[in-house]
């Protein structure tokens, strides 16, 4: 049996959260960038506490706001 992937598999989840594939990709990439920046800042802060004192906290607040805004 040959499984043929369909585009529906790529659009089903975005549609379930009220987004197109492109909107969902942009949202997910933005969230990923924020998390990567927060992770980098936390790593540097762990080694050098004077640096990036509030960066991770601010990034997580921004990420939370993105998810709350998306739900409304």
Number of C-alpha atoms within 10 A of each C-alpha: 3 4 5 6 8 8 9 9 9 12 15 13 14 16 13 9 11 12 16 16 16 11 12 17 13 12 16 12 12 14 19 13 14 18 16 14 16 21 15 15 19 20 14 15 17 13 9 11 11 10 13 17 15 13 17 21 14 13 20 16 11 14 19 13 12 14 12 10 9 12 9 5
